[in-house]
Amino acid sequence: MADNVELMAEIGRLRAERNAIILSHNYQRAEVQDIADYVGDSLELSIKASKLADVDVVVFCSVDFMAETAKLLAPEKTVLLPDPGAGCPMADMITAEALRALKAEHPGVPVVCYVNSSAAVKAECDITCTSANAVKVVNSLDADTIIFAPDQCLGGWVQRHTDKQLILWPGYCPTHNRILAEHIRAARAAHPAAEVMVHPECTADVIDLADHVVSTGGMLRVVQESAAPEFIVATEVGMMHRLQQVAPEKTFHHIAATAICPNMKKTTLEKVLWSLQDLQTPIEVPPEIAERARLAIQRMLEIS
């Protein structure tokens, strides 16, 4: 604990010296969330970075596609990813080349890309979406058939709420796929007064057992608005820290010990410190990719 206090103090000093802010995703380690200036979901944080005109450096405690998105929306800022090895298996399940091949099989069909994708993939899309606005984005398009990538679970959830036909890329989140229907049933039996919140990246049989199917931001709203005293939380374990901070009077039960994203946990206080010391690792997106990827994000923001 004493070491953490010293680390936090040095991070604070360097943050001021570099004129930097620290952003943390909801799934980061608790101590990383605690030293952040802002905690939230990936798009929320990227938008925050783009609106802070008096900041020079953004330390994004997250995975690589999130830091890329921040760089797309704040190209004039230095955006740092403390651990360059923090990737996203779902985002890696599709490439720009593979998406171009799918588009060639379905000429003229618009493409919706989940923000959990690389900048190169976003550049091949017509519009991006988040787990919170995916249904709204899909329904906004003037087409009967839409390619949806890369998350087939989120796409399956959207399909329930639209008359449009979705062509789903077979990607998924390994962390959310480790949450099983049997986990939900066992948790309900153990905590009958609790409401179940499930992230839409979960599989369909898990979603079927939920009281609320919501993004991480949606989970925060649910616990603040619901009268329920307890909640069963079916998403990555890092969300528990944020929920407890927002509603300390309520009780939260995490669904499964296996629902941990190892990439989200790669960022440590030491790595945040080193990133500020050496301005490492800076995110760069080639201009020809950045321009098209940024347009896909901006189209979504106009709808949202």
Secondary structure, DSSP 8 states (H G I E B T S, - for coil): -HHHHHHHHHHHHHHHHTTEEEEEETTS-HHHHHH-SEEE-HHHHHHHHHH-TT--EEEEES-HHHHHHHHHH-TTSEEE-S-TT---TTGGG--HHHHHHHHHHSTT--EEEESSS-HHHHTT-SEEE-TTTHHHHHHHSS-SEEEEESBHHHHHHHHTT-SSEEEE--B--HHHHT--HHHHHHHHHH-TT-EEEE-TTS-HHHHTT-SEE--HHHHHHHHHH---SEEEEES-TTHHHHHHHH-TTSEEEES-TT---TTTTS--HHHHHHHHHHT-SB----HHHHHHHHHHHHHHHHH-
